[in-house]
Amino acid sequence: MFIKKLLIISLQSLFLCGGHTFLKLALASKQEFSLSMAFFKSVCSNWRFMVSGISFFIAGMMWVYILKVFPFHQSIPMSALVYVFSLIASLLVFGETVPLVRWIGMSLILAGCLLIMS
C-alpha cells in the first residue's frame, strides 16, 4: 500500500507541476501582460494553455481521489511533493539556476514525505 500511495500522490503532484509549467510557458510566449480582451484571447488560444488546463483538471480529479481514499494526515503533507517537481522543472524547462540551499530543502521535503508515508 505504501508504494501505491506514493505513486498516486507523486503522479498528482507531477500533473499539478505540469499545469503550472505549461501555464508559465503559455504566458511567456505572449506579449506583456494586460487586462485586455486581446491578451486573454491570445493566451486562451495557446496550446500550452490548453495543456495546462488539462493537467490542472487531472491533478484536481486525482486530489479528490486522494482525499477520499487516503488518510488526511498523510494526504495534505504529501502535497509538498509539488515543490520537488517544480524545482526540477525550473532547472530542466526554464534553465534557472537552483542554489544549493534549495536542493537541501528538496532533500528534506523528500525525507519528510517518506517519514509521513511510513
DRENDOKOL-634541 format. One record per residue (C-alpha): residue in three letters; x, z, y. Coordinates in steps of 0.25 Angstrom, whole numbers, plus 2048, in hexadecimal, padded with zeros to 3 digits. Layout:
ALAXZY/...
This chain:
MET800800800/PHE80C803809/ILE8117F4809/LYS8037EF80B/LYS8007F8817/LEU80E7F481D/LEU80C7E581B/ILE7FE7E5821/ILE8027ED82D/SER80E7E582F/LEU8077D882E/GLN7FC7DD838/SER8087E1842/LEU80E7D383F/PHE8017CC843/LEU8007D584F/CYS80E7D2854/GLY80C7C3851/GLY8007C385A/HIS8087C9865/THR8137C0863/PHE80B7B3863/LEU8037B9870/LYS8117BA877/LEU8157AC873/ALA8087A7878/LEU8097AD885/ALA8187AA887/SER81579B885/LYS80B79B891/GLN80D79B8A0/GLU80E7A88A8/PHE8027B28A5/SER7F67B18AE/LEU7E77B58AD/SER7E37A78AE/MET7DA79F8A4/ALA7E47948A2/PHE7EE79F89E/PHE7E57A5893/LYS7E179788E/SER7EF79388C/VAL7F27A0885/CYS7E679F87C/SER7E8791878/ASN7F6794874/TRP7F8794864/ARG8017A0865/PHE7F67A886C/MET7EC7A4861/VAL7F67A9856/SER7F87B685E/GLY7E97B885D/ILE7E87B584E/SER7F47BF84C/PHE7ED7C9854/PHE7E07C784C/ILE7E77C883F/ALA7EE7D5843/GLY7E17DB848/MET7DA7D883B/MET7E57DE833/TRP7E57EA83C/VAL7D77EC839/TYR7DA7EC82A/ILE7E67F582C/LEU7DE7FF833/LYS7D37FE829/VAL7DB80081D/PHE7E8808820/PRO7E9816825/PHE7E8817834/HIS7F5820835/GLN7FD81482F/SER7F6808835/ILE7F880C844/PRO80780F844/MET80A80383B/SER8057FA847/ALA8137FD84D/LEU8187F2844/VAL8147E884E/TYR81F7ED857/VAL8297EA84C/PHE8237DB84B/SER8237DA85A/LEU8327DE85B/ILE8357D3850/ALA82D7C9857/SER8337CC865/LEU8407C985F/LEU83D7BD856/VAL8327B685E/PHE8357B986C/GLY8447BB86B/GLU8447C8872/THR8507D2871/VAL84C7DE86A/PRO8547EB86D/LEU85A7F4862/VAL8517FF866/ARG8447F7863/TRP84A7F3855/ILE84C802853/GLY83D805857/MET8397FA84E/SER840801842/LEU83980E846/ILE82C807846/LEU82E801838/ALA83380F833/GLY827816839/CYS81D80B833/LEU82480D825/LEU82281C826/ILE81481B82B/MET81081281F/SER81781A814/
